[in-house]
Amino acid sequence: MAVLLWLAIPLVAFVIGIVWAYLISRPPRPAAMLESMESFTKFRQAFERPAKVRRRRWARLVKRRARKSTSGR
């Protein structure tokens, strides 16, 4: 009887793994219409706003070094 128990443990684990893989691989539910429309509106508004221009410190350092190398010669 103990042998059957030891053989049943991997079989049960295998079945649980198959069920888990099936549940994970299902396609997601379609989004509700209102949620979908809100997310699309936010997406469009993001493109309508002007982009923030950031000057990075390293870009300024590169420009300074370029000026120093050309002015030193």
C-alpha positions in Angstrom: 0.0 0.0 0.0 2.9 2.4 0.7 4.2 1.8 -2.8 0.9 3.0 -4.3 1.0 6.1 -2.1 4.5 6.9 -3.4 3.4 6.4 -7.0 0.3 8.5 -6.5 2.2 11.6 -5.2 3.9 12.3 -8.6 0.7 11.5 -10.5 -1.3 14.0 -8.4 1.5 16.6 -8.8 1.4 16.0 -12.6 -2.4 16.5 -12.7 -2.2 19.7 -10.6 0.5 21.0 -13.0 -1.6 20.3 -16.0 -4.6 22.1 -14.5 -2.4 25.1 -13.5 -0.8 25.3 -17.0 -4.3 25.2 -18.6 -5.6 28.0 -16.3 -2.5 30.2 -16.9 -2.5 29.8 -20.7 -6.1 30.9 -21.1 -6.5 34.2 -22.9 -7.4 37.1 -20.7 -11.0 38.3 -20.4 -11.9 41.2 -22.6 -11.8 44.5 -20.9 -15.0 46.2 -20.0 -16.1 48.8 -22.5 -15.8 51.8 -20.1 -12.3 50.8 -18.9 -11.2 50.3 -22.5 -12.5 53.7 -23.6 -10.9 55.5 -20.6 -7.5 53.9 -21.3 -7.8 54.9 -24.9 -8.7 58.5 -24.0 -5.7 58.7 -21.7 -3.5 57.3 -24.5 -4.7 60.0 -26.9 -4.3 62.8 -24.3 -0.7 61.7 -23.7 0.1 62.3 -27.4 -1.7 65.7 -27.4 0.4 67.1 -24.5 3.8 68.6 -25.5 6.7 66.4 -24.4 8.9 67.6 -21.6 12.3 68.5 -22.7 15.0 67.5 -20.3 18.5 68.6 -20.6 20.7 65.9 -19.1 23.8 66.8 -17.2 26.0 64.4 -19.3 24.9 66.2 -22.5 26.0 69.5 -21.1 29.4 68.0 -20.1 29.9 66.6 -23.6 29.2 70.0 -25.1 31.7 71.7 -22.7 34.4 69.2 -23.5 33.8 69.7 -27.2 34.1 73.4 -26.8 37.3 73.1 -24.7 38.9 70.8 -27.2 38.2 73.1 -30.2 39.1 76.3 -28.4 42.4 74.9 -27.0 43.8 74.2 -30.4 
